[in-house]
Amino acid sequence: MENASETEVARRSLGVEEALLVLIEKLVLRGVVSADEAEDMLKLIAKSGDASAAHASNLLQLVDQLRRLRRNDGSSALGAQSFDPS
């Protein structure tokens, strides 16, 4: 029974990881988060294991391409609304 439980945990973990990768991709493409922020999140995911690193590597390449398209401004988040509390 423990083996089935471990398999279920692994399956759910993979599902959560895939959902996070899709979310990060959508947010960075829309400019809601910057390339730097997306890269930080992806590096955290990649540290969790070899399979996770493989999943994140393609998206890291995309983030690098976006950074270059944005003239190496990794902190730019073009679609994000600026918040001015004044």
Residue pairs with C-beta under 8 A, 6 or more apart in sequence:
17 45
17 48
17 52
17 55
18 55
20 41
20 45
21 42
21 45
21 55
21 56
21 59
24 33
24 38
24 41
24 42
24 59
25 59
25 62
27 33
27 38
28 34
28 35
28 37
28 38
28 62
28 63
28 66
29 66
30 79
31 76
31 77
31 78
31 79
31 80
32 77
32 79
32 80
33 41
33 77
33 80
34 74
34 75
34 76
34 77
35 63
35 64
35 66
35 67
35 70
35 74
35 75
35 76
36 74
36 75
37 77
38 59
38 63
39 60
39 63
39 64
39 74
42 56
42 59
42 60
42 63
43 56
43 60
45 52
45 55
45 56
46 52
46 53
46 56
46 57
46 60
47 53
67 73
67 74
70 76
70 78
